[in-house]
Each structure stands twice: as C-alpha cells, then as structure tokens.
Amino acid sequence: MKTILCGSTREVIIDTNGPVIIIGESINPTRRKKLVSTLQEGNFEYVLELARIQIDAMADVLDVNVGFPGVDDVKLLPETVIAIQNKFDIPLCLDSPNPKAIEAALKVANGKCLINSVNGEEHSLNAILPVAKEFGAAIIGLVMDDNGITHDPEKRLAIAEKILERALKLGIKEEYVVIDPLAMAVSADPNACMVTMKTIRLIHQKLGLNITMGASNISFGLPNREILNAAFMTLSILNGLTCPIANPEKITAAVRAADLILGRDDFAMRFIEYSQRTINV
C-alpha cells in the first residue's frame, strides 16, 4: 500500500513495504515557549528554523501544529503553512483539532497534505472526512471513538475498520487512510506498548494500511527516554509501523538501522548517507 504526499514539487511515498518515512514533530508549541511567543508576534523565523533543523536531520514530512491557548488557528495555521512552503519544498502534515483551521490551511497549501487527525467519534468523522475529500488530502485515523480509548487491540482494529469504511464511503481511497494505533505511556500502564504493537500487527495484517504514531509518547515521565523510544520504534517497525511522528534528530539513526536490517536499504546506501551526514555536521 502506497500513500503519496507532495510538497510544491517534491513527492514522498509512504509504503507498507518500507523504507520508513519520518514525520517531523517539532513544530508544536507543546513544551516550546519560544514557539508560542514568536507565533503570537507573527514572527515565523523560529518556525522556519525548526523546519530546517528537521529537514537537515532527514525528516521526510513536517507536522505543523500551532495550537496554544487563545490562538486563532484558523488564521495562524494557513499563515504558517505559507511561510514554510515559501522556504521549503516538503510535504506537510496539518495538525489541528479544529476542522476550520484544517480547511483554511488546505486552501493555501501546495501539493497533497496529510491531516492529523480524524478518529472514530461521530463528530470527528463528520467534520474532517468531507474536508479531506474536498481537498484531496490523506488522513490519519486515531483508534479511539465515542467510548474513549480501549485497551483491547481487537477493538482498536474495529475502530480502524470503521474509519476506513467511512472514508471509502465518502470516496477517499484506502491508500489515503493512515492509522494511528495510539502509543500510550508505559509508565502508567506496563502493557501499553504491547497493546500498541499488537494493534499495529493487526492493522498491518488485516487492513494493509500505512501506520503512524507519536513515537515519544511511550516514555513520558521516565529517564533515558531516547533509549526507550528507539527500542519501541524498532519493534514497532518490525510489526508494521511505516511513518512515525517523531523528532528526526533523536530517531533517524534507529530508523535507518531498522530499515537496513529488514532488507529495505539496498547496499546500505541510506544508512551510509545518514552516517556520513552526521559525521560532517
């Protein structure tokens, strides 16, 4: 299954057969006070710096989230999209719970974007799917619904099936439905990672869709987070993860190594390219 995203001219193919595509997570005001303050001033220099850093660290797609208390994201999200695409040719993942902000951003965005996100709740499906269809965007579907978050992998699969069914009914092709199996903090639930990996495996085997997730969620509140995230990332890739949302500075090494070990990197070219780049930095 291939999900094709585009910037102004650059095309990125997310493929269930690999290699893994990295969606850079860093343009997000959470824990970044400087991003909040600069966006409040209408200053996009820090956004562009974060974009450049992630692209240099080999992000393939950039997640763009400008949400913080009091923000007019219907105005700010499209302004941020324009600023990034005026400087960089890279596909974007538009990240907002506000359908109006997503729609406003899609109106000005070049290429084919990914929407982060829809879920199995009725109001989410009814609000986001028509926008995705109208603008030809791909969607991320989170496996939660009106009953909340289940800890049963089979029930998470059922929610993924519901999202896919509703998307297909509206005319969105299955290759443009990417599923997020939900990665939860292992410090709060010792079985959280196992539930996520079982969900990944079920979705990969039964639906054949591309799979994303927030790669750093599992280590929240624990020491040595990078080690935990890298281990979980590698195991998740083995089970079917294809396009994690992560900090490329922290995770690219593990991703390139996993791709090479799994036979997705002919003659180790991508691994060598990454290694040489890090040596030269």
ChimeraX commands (.cxc) that place a marker at each C-alpha (Angstrom):
marker #1 position 0.00,0.00,0.00 radius 0.5
marker #1 position 1.42,3.37,-1.04 radius 0.5
marker #1 position 0.35,6.75,0.35 radius 0.5
marker #1 position 1.76,9.56,-1.78 radius 0.5
marker #1 position 2.18,13.03,-0.28 radius 0.5
marker #1 position 3.52,16.08,-2.13 radius 0.5
marker #1 position 5.00,19.46,-1.42 radius 0.5
marker #1 position 5.23,22.04,-4.19 radius 0.5
marker #1 position 7.15,19.59,-6.38 radius 0.5
marker #1 position 8.68,17.02,-4.01 radius 0.5
marker #1 position 6.90,13.66,-3.68 radius 0.5
marker #1 position 7.16,11.36,-0.67 radius 0.5
marker #1 position 5.88,7.78,-0.84 radius 0.5
marker #1 position 4.83,6.08,2.39 radius 0.5
marker #1 position 4.97,2.37,1.57 radius 0.5
marker #1 position 3.91,-0.60,3.70 radius 0.5
marker #1 position 6.99,-2.35,2.31 radius 0.5
marker #1 position 9.26,0.46,3.52 radius 0.5
marker #1 position 11.54,2.28,3.88 radius 0.5
marker #1 position 10.21,4.12,6.91 radius 0.5
marker #1 position 9.14,7.73,6.40 radius 0.5
marker #1 position 9.77,10.17,9.27 radius 0.5
marker #1 position 7.22,12.88,10.02 radius 0.5
marker #1 position 8.99,15.60,11.99 radius 0.5
marker #1 position 7.15,16.52,15.20 radius 0.5
marker #1 position 8.97,19.65,16.35 radius 0.5
marker #1 position 6.69,22.42,15.02 radius 0.5
marker #1 position 4.42,22.11,18.01 radius 0.5
marker #1 position 4.02,24.69,20.81 radius 0.5
marker #1 position 3.83,21.99,23.49 radius 0.5
marker #1 position 6.89,22.49,25.72 radius 0.5
marker #1 position 8.22,25.18,23.35 radius 0.5
marker #1 position 7.57,28.59,24.91 radius 0.5
marker #1 position 9.68,30.29,22.26 radius 0.5
marker #1 position 7.40,28.96,19.53 radius 0.5
marker #1 position 4.34,30.29,21.34 radius 0.5
marker #1 position 5.85,33.75,21.85 radius 0.5
marker #1 position 7.16,34.11,18.30 radius 0.5
marker #1 position 3.89,32.94,16.75 radius 0.5
marker #1 position 1.98,35.39,18.93 radius 0.5
marker #1 position 4.16,38.12,17.41 radius 0.5
marker #1 position 3.51,36.87,13.88 radius 0.5
marker #1 position 7.20,36.01,13.60 radius 0.5
marker #1 position 7.87,32.80,11.64 radius 0.5
marker #1 position 11.66,32.77,11.88 radius 0.5
marker #1 position 11.68,30.16,14.66 radius 0.5
marker #1 position 9.18,28.00,12.76 radius 0.5
marker #1 position 11.49,28.10,9.75 radius 0.5
marker #1 position 14.49,27.26,11.95 radius 0.5
marker #1 position 12.66,24.22,13.35 radius 0.5
marker #1 position 11.72,23.18,9.82 radius 0.5
marker #1 position 15.32,23.48,8.60 radius 0.5
marker #1 position 16.73,21.55,11.55 radius 0.5
marker #1 position 14.30,18.69,10.97 radius 0.5
marker #1 position 14.87,18.59,7.22 radius 0.5
marker #1 position 18.63,18.52,7.81 radius 0.5
marker #1 position 18.06,15.63,10.24 radius 0.5
marker #1 position 16.26,13.80,7.40 radius 0.5
marker #1 position 12.59,14.37,8.14 radius 0.5
marker #1 position 10.54,13.47,5.06 radius 0.5
marker #1 position 7.33,15.26,6.09 radius 0.5
marker #1 position 6.73,18.06,8.62 radius 0.5
marker #1 position 3.89,18.01,11.13 radius 0.5
marker #1 position 2.63,21.58,11.63 radius 0.5
marker #1 position 0.78,22.36,14.87 radius 0.5
marker #1 position 0.25,25.96,16.00 radius 0.5
marker #1 position -2.30,25.30,18.74 radius 0.5
marker #1 position -1.98,27.03,22.09 radius 0.5
marker #1 position -4.49,28.77,24.42 radius 0.5
marker #1 position -6.03,31.85,22.87 radius 0.5
marker #1 position -4.68,31.28,19.36 radius 0.5
marker #1 position -6.76,31.98,16.26 radius 0.5
marker #1 position -5.60,28.86,14.46 radius 0.5
marker #1 position -7.95,29.48,11.53 radius 0.5
marker #1 position -5.71,32.46,10.76 radius 0.5
marker #1 position -2.37,31.23,12.07 radius 0.5
marker #1 position -2.23,27.70,10.63 radius 0.5
marker #1 position -2.53,28.81,6.98 radius 0.5
marker #1 position -0.08,31.66,7.59 radius 0.5
marker #1 position 2.42,29.15,8.97 radius 0.5
marker #1 position 1.87,26.79,6.03 radius 0.5
marker #1 position 2.57,29.62,3.58 radius 0.5
marker #1 position 5.73,30.64,5.45 radius 0.5
marker #1 position 7.10,27.08,5.44 radius 0.5
marker #1 position 6.22,26.34,1.81 radius 0.5
marker #1 position 7.72,29.62,0.64 radius 0.5
marker #1 position 11.04,28.42,2.06 radius 0.5
marker #1 position 10.99,24.61,1.81 radius 0.5
marker #1 position 9.61,22.10,-0.67 radius 0.5
marker #1 position 8.39,19.36,1.67 radius 0.5
marker #1 position 5.01,17.68,2.25 radius 0.5
marker #1 position 3.10,18.84,5.32 radius 0.5
marker #1 position 1.00,17.11,7.95 radius 0.5
marker #1 position -1.60,19.62,9.15 radius 0.5
marker #1 position -2.16,19.08,12.86 radius 0.5
marker #1 position -5.20,20.68,14.50 radius 0.5
marker #1 position -8.39,19.56,16.26 radius 0.5
marker #1 position -10.19,22.46,14.53 radius 0.5
marker #1 position -11.72,21.46,11.17 radius 0.5
marker #1 position -11.99,25.10,10.13 radius 0.5
marker #1 position -8.25,25.60,10.67 radius 0.5
marker #1 position -7.51,22.47,8.65 radius 0.5
marker #1 position -9.74,23.68,5.83 radius 0.5
marker #1 position -8.18,27.15,5.86 radius 0.5
marker #1 position -4.68,25.61,5.69 radius 0.5
marker #1 position -5.61,23.24,2.87 radius 0.5
marker #1 position -6.89,26.18,0.82 radius 0.5
marker #1 position -3.40,27.70,0.71 radius 0.5
marker #1 position -1.23,24.57,0.85 radius 0.5
marker #1 position 0.67,23.31,-2.17 radius 0.5
marker #1 position 0.64,19.64,-3.10 radius 0.5
marker #1 position -1.08,16.83,-1.19 radius 0.5
marker #1 position -1.15,17.11,2.60 radius 0.5
marker #1 position -1.83,14.71,5.43 radius 0.5
marker #1 position -4.45,15.67,8.03 radius 0.5
marker #1 position -3.65,14.93,11.67 radius 0.5
marker #1 position -6.22,13.76,12.54 radius 0.5
marker #1 position -9.64,12.14,12.49 radius 0.5
marker #1 position -10.88,9.48,14.93 radius 0.5
marker #1 position -13.80,7.12,15.31 radius 0.5
marker #1 position -16.01,9.65,17.10 radius 0.5
marker #1 position -19.01,10.59,15.00 radius 0.5
marker #1 position -18.44,14.33,15.21 radius 0.5
marker #1 position -14.82,13.88,14.10 radius 0.5
marker #1 position -15.73,11.67,11.14 radius 0.5
marker #1 position -18.48,14.05,10.05 radius 0.5
marker #1 position -16.29,17.14,10.39 radius 0.5
marker #1 position -12.95,16.01,8.93 radius 0.5
marker #1 position -13.67,13.41,6.25 radius 0.5
marker #1 position -15.62,15.78,3.96 radius 0.5
marker #1 position -12.77,18.32,4.19 radius 0.5
marker #1 position -10.23,15.63,3.27 radius 0.5
marker #1 position -12.35,14.55,0.32 radius 0.5
marker #1 position -12.88,18.11,-0.94 radius 0.5
marker #1 position -9.16,18.95,-0.93 radius 0.5
marker #1 position -7.80,15.51,-1.82 radius 0.5
marker #1 position -5.88,15.20,1.45 radius 0.5
marker #1 position -4.80,12.00,3.17 radius 0.5
marker #1 position -5.92,11.42,6.76 radius 0.5
marker #1 position -4.55,9.97,9.96 radius 0.5
marker #1 position -7.18,7.93,11.80 radius 0.5
marker #1 position -6.77,7.55,15.57 radius 0.5
marker #1 position -8.22,4.36,17.02 radius 0.5
marker #1 position -10.46,5.97,19.63 radius 0.5
marker #1 position -14.19,6.57,19.42 radius 0.5
marker #1 position -17.17,7.86,21.39 radius 0.5
marker #1 position -16.42,5.30,24.10 radius 0.5
marker #1 position -12.91,6.68,24.58 radius 0.5
marker #1 position -9.65,4.74,24.32 radius 0.5
marker #1 position -9.88,0.97,24.54 radius 0.5
marker #1 position -7.00,-1.21,25.70 radius 0.5
marker #1 position -8.16,-4.14,23.56 radius 0.5
marker #1 position -6.17,-4.42,20.29 radius 0.5
marker #1 position -9.11,-6.11,18.53 radius 0.5
marker #1 position -11.40,-3.22,19.45 radius 0.5
marker #1 position -8.79,-0.74,18.24 radius 0.5
marker #1 position -8.72,-2.66,14.95 radius 0.5
marker #1 position -12.51,-2.40,14.76 radius 0.5
marker #1 position -12.27,1.39,15.10 radius 0.5
marker #1 position -9.67,1.50,12.34 radius 0.5
marker #1 position -12.03,-0.54,10.17 radius 0.5
marker #1 position -14.85,1.91,10.92 radius 0.5
marker #1 position -12.70,4.91,9.94 radius 0.5
marker #1 position -11.62,3.17,6.73 radius 0.5
marker #1 position -15.20,2.19,5.87 radius 0.5
marker #1 position -16.49,5.72,6.35 radius 0.5
marker #1 position -13.65,7.17,4.30 radius 0.5
marker #1 position -14.27,4.73,1.45 radius 0.5
marker #1 position -17.99,5.50,1.54 radius 0.5
marker #1 position -17.18,9.17,1.03 radius 0.5
marker #1 position -14.87,8.40,-1.90 radius 0.5
marker #1 position -11.49,8.66,-0.14 radius 0.5
marker #1 position -9.19,5.92,-1.42 radius 0.5
marker #1 position -7.91,3.40,1.10 radius 0.5
marker #1 position -4.28,4.31,0.40 radius 0.5
marker #1 position -5.00,7.77,1.77 radius 0.5
marker #1 position -6.09,6.43,5.16 radius 0.5
marker #1 position -3.17,6.14,7.59 radius 0.5
marker #1 position -3.92,4.65,11.00 radius 0.5
marker #1 position -2.55,5.74,14.38 radius 0.5
marker #1 position -2.77,2.77,16.81 radius 0.5
marker #1 position -2.25,5.06,19.83 radius 0.5
marker #1 position 1.00,4.85,21.77 radius 0.5
marker #1 position 0.42,5.41,25.47 radius 0.5
marker #1 position 2.81,5.96,28.38 radius 0.5
marker #1 position 4.30,2.69,29.61 radius 0.5
marker #1 position 4.98,4.33,32.99 radius 0.5
marker #1 position 1.21,4.49,33.56 radius 0.5
marker #1 position 0.40,1.06,32.10 radius 0.5
marker #1 position 3.04,-1.70,31.84 radius 0.5
marker #1 position 1.04,-3.30,28.99 radius 0.5
marker #1 position 0.62,-0.10,26.96 radius 0.5
marker #1 position 3.38,-0.83,24.47 radius 0.5
marker #1 position 2.29,-4.42,23.96 radius 0.5
marker #1 position -1.26,-3.26,23.22 radius 0.5
marker #1 position 0.03,-0.76,20.67 radius 0.5
marker #1 position 2.31,-3.27,18.96 radius 0.5
marker #1 position -0.47,-5.88,18.80 radius 0.5
marker #1 position -2.70,-3.22,17.26 radius 0.5
marker #1 position -0.02,-2.34,14.71 radius 0.5
marker #1 position 0.34,-6.00,13.78 radius 0.5
marker #1 position -3.43,-6.49,13.38 radius 0.5
marker #1 position -3.83,-3.39,11.21 radius 0.5
marker #1 position -0.83,-4.35,9.10 radius 0.5
marker #1 position -2.02,-7.93,8.60 radius 0.5
marker #1 position -5.78,-7.37,8.20 radius 0.5
marker #1 position -6.06,-3.93,6.59 radius 0.5
marker #1 position -2.66,-3.46,4.97 radius 0.5
marker #1 position -2.70,0.28,5.66 radius 0.5
marker #1 position 0.19,2.58,6.44 radius 0.5
marker #1 position 0.63,3.22,10.15 radius 0.5
marker #1 position 1.85,6.24,12.12 radius 0.5
marker #1 position 2.05,7.21,15.79 radius 0.5
marker #1 position 3.65,9.67,18.15 radius 0.5
marker #1 position 6.90,7.87,18.78 radius 0.5
marker #1 position 7.89,9.55,22.04 radius 0.5
marker #1 position 4.58,9.15,23.91 radius 0.5
marker #1 position 5.50,5.83,25.50 radius 0.5
marker #1 position 8.45,7.16,27.50 radius 0.5
marker #1 position 6.66,10.07,29.18 radius 0.5
marker #1 position 7.79,10.54,32.78 radius 0.5
marker #1 position 10.73,8.13,32.54 radius 0.5
marker #1 position 14.52,8.61,32.40 radius 0.5
marker #1 position 16.60,7.69,29.35 radius 0.5
marker #1 position 13.68,8.44,27.07 radius 0.5
marker #1 position 15.74,8.25,23.87 radius 0.5
marker #1 position 16.75,4.65,24.59 radius 0.5
marker #1 position 13.16,3.62,25.28 radius 0.5
marker #1 position 11.84,5.43,22.21 radius 0.5
marker #1 position 14.47,3.86,19.93 radius 0.5
marker #1 position 13.73,0.35,21.22 radius 0.5
marker #1 position 9.99,0.80,20.83 radius 0.5
marker #1 position 10.45,2.34,17.38 radius 0.5
marker #1 position 12.48,-0.62,16.16 radius 0.5
marker #1 position 9.99,-3.19,17.47 radius 0.5
marker #1 position 7.08,-1.21,16.02 radius 0.5
marker #1 position 8.73,-1.05,12.58 radius 0.5
marker #1 position 9.11,-4.82,12.67 radius 0.5
marker #1 position 5.36,-5.10,13.36 radius 0.5
marker #1 position 4.30,-2.71,10.58 radius 0.5
marker #1 position 4.89,0.93,11.57 radius 0.5
marker #1 position 5.68,2.91,8.41 radius 0.5
marker #1 position 5.62,6.67,9.17 radius 0.5
marker #1 position 6.20,7.66,12.81 radius 0.5
marker #1 position 5.74,11.22,14.02 radius 0.5
marker #1 position 8.99,11.89,15.85 radius 0.5
marker #1 position 11.95,14.18,16.36 radius 0.5
marker #1 position 14.28,13.20,13.49 radius 0.5
marker #1 position 17.33,14.34,15.44 radius 0.5
marker #1 position 16.55,11.66,18.02 radius 0.5
marker #1 position 15.14,8.79,15.97 radius 0.5
marker #1 position 16.63,8.75,12.46 radius 0.5
marker #1 position 19.57,6.55,13.47 radius 0.5
marker #1 position 17.25,3.83,14.78 radius 0.5
marker #1 position 15.01,4.09,11.72 radius 0.5
marker #1 position 17.89,3.82,9.23 radius 0.5
marker #1 position 19.35,0.87,11.15 radius 0.5
marker #1 position 15.99,-0.92,11.25 radius 0.5
marker #1 position 15.44,-0.41,7.52 radius 0.5
marker #1 position 18.88,-1.80,6.75 radius 0.5
marker #1 position 18.43,-4.85,8.98 radius 0.5
marker #1 position 15.00,-5.55,7.45 radius 0.5
marker #1 position 16.40,-5.53,3.92 radius 0.5
marker #1 position 14.85,-2.21,2.89 radius 0.5
marker #1 position 18.10,-0.40,2.14 radius 0.5
marker #1 position 19.96,-1.78,-0.89 radius 0.5
marker #1 position 23.72,-1.80,-0.36 radius 0.5
marker #1 position 23.16,0.21,2.87 radius 0.5
marker #1 position 23.00,3.43,0.83 radius 0.5
marker #1 position 20.52,5.28,3.07 radius 0.5
marker #1 position 22.29,4.17,6.24 radius 0.5
marker #1 position 25.66,5.29,4.87 radius 0.5
marker #1 position 24.23,8.62,3.68 radius 0.5
marker #1 position 22.82,9.30,7.14 radius 0.5
marker #1 position 26.04,8.23,8.86 radius 0.5
marker #1 position 28.19,10.46,6.64 radius 0.5
marker #1 position 25.88,13.40,7.19 radius 0.5
marker #1 position 26.07,13.08,10.97 radius 0.5
marker #1 position 29.88,12.83,10.79 radius 0.5
marker #1 position 30.04,16.01,8.71 radius 0.5
marker #1 position 27.73,18.02,10.96 radius 0.5
marker link #1:1,2 radius 0.2
marker link #1:2,3 radius 0.2
marker link #1:3,4 radius 0.2
marker link #1:4,5 radius 0.2
marker link #1:5,6 radius 0.2
marker link #1:6,7 radius 0.2
marker link #1:7,8 radius 0.2
marker link #1:8,9 radius 0.2
marker link #1:9,10 radius 0.2
marker link #1:10,11 radius 0.2
marker link #1:11,12 radius 0.2
marker link #1:12,13 radius 0.2
marker link #1:13,14 radius 0.2
marker link #1:14,15 radius 0.2
marker link #1:15,16 radius 0.2
marker link #1:16,17 radius 0.2
marker link #1:17,18 radius 0.2
marker link #1:18,19 radius 0.2
marker link #1:19,20 radius 0.2
marker link #1:20,21 radius 0.2
marker link #1:21,22 radius 0.2
marker link #1:22,23 radius 0.2
marker link #1:23,24 radius 0.2
marker link #1:24,25 radius 0.2
marker link #1:25,26 radius 0.2
marker link #1:26,27 radius 0.2
marker link #1:27,28 radius 0.2
marker link #1:28,29 radius 0.2
marker link #1:29,30 radius 0.2
marker link #1:30,31 radius 0.2
marker link #1:31,32 radius 0.2
marker link #1:32,33 radius 0.2
marker link #1:33,34 radius 0.2
marker link #1:34,35 radius 0.2
marker link #1:35,36 radius 0.2
marker link #1:36,37 radius 0.2
marker link #1:37,38 radius 0.2
marker link #1:38,39 radius 0.2
marker link #1:39,40 radius 0.2
marker link #1:40,41 radius 0.2
marker link #1:41,42 radius 0.2
marker link #1:42,43 radius 0.2
marker link #1:43,44 radius 0.2
marker link #1:44,45 radius 0.2
marker link #1:45,46 radius 0.2
marker link #1:46,47 radius 0.2
marker link #1:47,48 radius 0.2
marker link #1:48,49 radius 0.2
marker link #1:49,50 radius 0.2
marker link #1:50,51 radius 0.2
marker link #1:51,52 radius 0.2
marker link #1:52,53 radius 0.2
marker link #1:53,54 radius 0.2
marker link #1:54,55 radius 0.2
marker link #1:55,56 radius 0.2
marker link #1:56,57 radius 0.2
marker link #1:57,58 radius 0.2
marker link #1:58,59 radius 0.2
marker link #1:59,60 radius 0.2
marker link #1:60,61 radius 0.2
marker link #1:61,62 radius 0.2
marker link #1:62,63 radius 0.2
marker link #1:63,64 radius 0.2
marker link #1:64,65 radius 0.2
marker link #1:65,66 radius 0.2
marker link #1:66,67 radius 0.2
marker link #1:67,68 radius 0.2
marker link #1:68,69 radius 0.2
marker link #1:69,70 radius 0.2
marker link #1:70,71 radius 0.2
marker link #1:71,72 radius 0.2
marker link #1:72,73 radius 0.2
marker link #1:73,74 radius 0.2
marker link #1:74,75 radius 0.2
marker link #1:75,76 radius 0.2
marker link #1:76,77 radius 0.2
marker link #1:77,78 radius 0.2
marker link #1:78,79 radius 0.2
marker link #1:79,80 radius 0.2
marker link #1:80,81 radius 0.2
marker link #1:81,82 radius 0.2
marker link #1:82,83 radius 0.2
marker link #1:83,84 radius 0.2
marker link #1:84,85 radius 0.2
marker link #1:85,86 radius 0.2
marker link #1:86,87 radius 0.2
marker link #1:87,88 radius 0.2
marker link #1:88,89 radius 0.2
marker link #1:89,90 radius 0.2
marker link #1:90,91 radius 0.2
marker link #1:91,92 radius 0.2
marker link #1:92,93 radius 0.2
marker link #1:93,94 radius 0.2
marker link #1:94,95 radius 0.2
marker link #1:95,96 radius 0.2
marker link #1:96,97 radius 0.2
marker link #1:97,98 radius 0.2
marker link #1:98,99 radius 0.2
marker link #1:99,100 radius 0.2
marker link #1:100,101 radius 0.2
marker link #1:101,102 radius 0.2
marker link #1:102,103 radius 0.2
marker link #1:103,104 radius 0.2
marker link #1:104,105 radius 0.2
marker link #1:105,106 radius 0.2
marker link #1:106,107 radius 0.2
marker link #1:107,108 radius 0.2
marker link #1:108,109 radius 0.2
marker link #1:109,110 radius 0.2
marker link #1:110,111 radius 0.2
marker link #1:111,112 radius 0.2
marker link #1:112,113 radius 0.2
marker link #1:113,114 radius 0.2
marker link #1:114,115 radius 0.2
marker link #1:115,116 radius 0.2
marker link #1:116,117 radius 0.2
marker link #1:117,118 radius 0.2
marker link #1:118,119 radius 0.2
marker link #1:119,120 radius 0.2
marker link #1:120,121 radius 0.2
marker link #1:121,122 radius 0.2
marker link #1:122,123 radius 0.2
marker link #1:123,124 radius 0.2
marker link #1:124,125 radius 0.2
marker link #1:125,126 radius 0.2
marker link #1:126,127 radius 0.2
marker link #1:127,128 radius 0.2
marker link #1:128,129 radius 0.2
marker link #1:129,130 radius 0.2
marker link #1:130,131 radius 0.2
marker link #1:131,132 radius 0.2
marker link #1:132,133 radius 0.2
marker link #1:133,134 radius 0.2
marker link #1:134,135 radius 0.2
marker link #1:135,136 radius 0.2
marker link #1:136,137 radius 0.2
marker link #1:137,138 radius 0.2
marker link #1:138,139 radius 0.2
marker link #1:139,140 radius 0.2
marker link #1:140,141 radius 0.2
marker link #1:141,142 radius 0.2
marker link #1:142,143 radius 0.2
marker link #1:143,144 radius 0.2
marker link #1:144,145 radius 0.2
marker link #1:145,146 radius 0.2
marker link #1:146,147 radius 0.2
marker link #1:147,148 radius 0.2
marker link #1:148,149 radius 0.2
marker link #1:149,150 radius 0.2
marker link #1:150,151 radius 0.2
marker link #1:151,152 radius 0.2
marker link #1:152,153 radius 0.2
marker link #1:153,154 radius 0.2
marker link #1:154,155 radius 0.2
marker link #1:155,156 radius 0.2
marker link #1:156,157 radius 0.2
marker link #1:157,158 radius 0.2
marker link #1:158,159 radius 0.2
marker link #1:159,160 radius 0.2
marker link #1:160,161 radius 0.2
marker link #1:161,162 radius 0.2
marker link #1:162,163 radius 0.2
marker link #1:163,164 radius 0.2
marker link #1:164,165 radius 0.2
marker link #1:165,166 radius 0.2
marker link #1:166,167 radius 0.2
marker link #1:167,168 radius 0.2
marker link #1:168,169 radius 0.2
marker link #1:169,170 radius 0.2
marker link #1:170,171 radius 0.2
marker link #1:171,172 radius 0.2
marker link #1:172,173 radius 0.2
marker link #1:173,174 radius 0.2
marker link #1:174,175 radius 0.2
marker link #1:175,176 radius 0.2
marker link #1:176,177 radius 0.2
marker link #1:177,178 radius 0.2
marker link #1:178,179 radius 0.2
marker link #1:179,180 radius 0.2
marker link #1:180,181 radius 0.2
marker link #1:181,182 radius 0.2
marker link #1:182,183 radius 0.2
marker link #1:183,184 radius 0.2
marker link #1:184,185 radius 0.2
marker link #1:185,186 radius 0.2
marker link #1:186,187 radius 0.2
marker link #1:187,188 radius 0.2
marker link #1:188,189 radius 0.2
marker link #1:189,190 radius 0.2
marker link #1:190,191 radius 0.2
marker link #1:191,192 radius 0.2
marker link #1:192,193 radius 0.2
marker link #1:193,194 radius 0.2
marker link #1:194,195 radius 0.2
marker link #1:195,196 radius 0.2
marker link #1:196,197 radius 0.2
marker link #1:197,198 radius 0.2
marker link #1:198,199 radius 0.2
marker link #1:199,200 radius 0.2
marker link #1:200,201 radius 0.2
marker link #1:201,202 radius 0.2
marker link #1:202,203 radius 0.2
marker link #1:203,204 radius 0.2
marker link #1:204,205 radius 0.2
marker link #1:205,206 radius 0.2
marker link #1:206,207 radius 0.2
marker link #1:207,208 radius 0.2
marker link #1:208,209 radius 0.2
marker link #1:209,210 radius 0.2
marker link #1:210,211 radius 0.2
marker link #1:211,212 radius 0.2
marker link #1:212,213 radius 0.2
marker link #1:213,214 radius 0.2
marker link #1:214,215 radius 0.2
marker link #1:215,216 radius 0.2
marker link #1:216,217 radius 0.2
marker link #1:217,218 radius 0.2
marker link #1:218,219 radius 0.2
marker link #1:219,220 radius 0.2
marker link #1:220,221 radius 0.2
marker link #1:221,222 radius 0.2
marker link #1:222,223 radius 0.2
marker link #1:223,224 radius 0.2
marker link #1:224,225 radius 0.2
marker link #1:225,226 radius 0.2
marker link #1:226,227 radius 0.2
marker link #1:227,228 radius 0.2
marker link #1:228,229 radius 0.2
marker link #1:229,230 radius 0.2
marker link #1:230,231 radius 0.2
marker link #1:231,232 radius 0.2
marker link #1:232,233 radius 0.2
marker link #1:233,234 radius 0.2
marker link #1:234,235 radius 0.2
marker link #1:235,236 radius 0.2
marker link #1:236,237 radius 0.2
marker link #1:237,238 radius 0.2
marker link #1:238,239 radius 0.2
marker link #1:239,240 radius 0.2
marker link #1:240,241 radius 0.2
marker link #1:241,242 radius 0.2
marker link #1:242,243 radius 0.2
marker link #1:243,244 radius 0.2
marker link #1:244,245 radius 0.2
marker link #1:245,246 radius 0.2
marker link #1:246,247 radius 0.2
marker link #1:247,248 radius 0.2
marker link #1:248,249 radius 0.2
marker link #1:249,250 radius 0.2
marker link #1:250,251 radius 0.2
marker link #1:251,252 radius 0.2
marker link #1:252,253 radius 0.2
marker link #1:253,254 radius 0.2
marker link #1:254,255 radius 0.2
marker link #1:255,256 radius 0.2
marker link #1:256,257 radius 0.2
marker link #1:257,258 radius 0.2
marker link #1:258,259 radius 0.2
marker link #1:259,260 radius 0.2
marker link #1:260,261 radius 0.2
marker link #1:261,262 radius 0.2
marker link #1:262,263 radius 0.2
marker link #1:263,264 radius 0.2
marker link #1:264,265 radius 0.2
marker link #1:265,266 radius 0.2
marker link #1:266,267 radius 0.2
marker link #1:267,268 radius 0.2
marker link #1:268,269 radius 0.2
marker link #1:269,270 radius 0.2
marker link #1:270,271 radius 0.2
marker link #1:271,272 radius 0.2
marker link #1:272,273 radius 0.2
marker link #1:273,274 radius 0.2
marker link #1:274,275 radius 0.2
marker link #1:275,276 radius 0.2
marker link #1:276,277 radius 0.2
marker link #1:277,278 radius 0.2
marker link #1:278,279 radius 0.2
marker link #1:279,280 radius 0.2
marker link #1:280,281 radius 0.2
view
